[in-house]
């Protein structure tokens, strides 16, 4: 189960983070011995768990359905999803100061260089690290630090000939785990193309272009060159 982090200066589904987590915890109390399909709430019991009156309970129910924390099962009953359980077990922390976020970005850049140079069994090189999300809002208190890693195939050089390379899935997991180990505030996305990075973003790390060119197989470079030439001829 994913361990979520709730930040004190934000509201979640209309409630303060500690109030929401406490209500979610009370709602699930005593249900650990029940199979998931047997756990259900109605509007009244939901209000009791969260300490809300009828109008506030209806507003909360709407937000929980919208956020996919509850799913309707008919006759005014609702079943909690895995996301509901994640919020019940969430950590509540102070927000990430921008100064610390900048220090984490510097560590992320250093980690990227380390992975490219030393993690020779990993099948990927990190071409670009971009930061997006709340960091781009220029606020001093951040809910998370969202990093996008644009990865490319690692060239099959002599450094990997005597070792068996990790598979793509294990290689992705290794990279994500290394970045998440820097801080619980870091949210990592791996993509294969810069165009998939959520905008707005800022590039904070970029690998040497020659190294990335060597990471692309010759047949792939030839294919891209051929497509480029065809597009140029078609435009004339």
Buried (B, 14 or more C-beta within 10 A) or exposed (E): EEEBBBBEEEEBBBBBBEBBBBBBBBBBEEBEEEEEEEBBBEBEBBBBBBEBEEEBBBBBBEBBEEBEBBEEEEEEEBBBBEBBBBBBBBEBBEBBEBEBBBEBBEBBBEBBEEBBEEBBBBBBBBBBBBBBBBBBEEEEBBBBBBBBBBBBBBBEEEEBEEEEBBEEEEBBEBBBEBBBEBBBBBBBBBBEEBEEBEEEBEEBBBBEEEBBEBBBEEEEEEEEEEEEEEEEEEEE
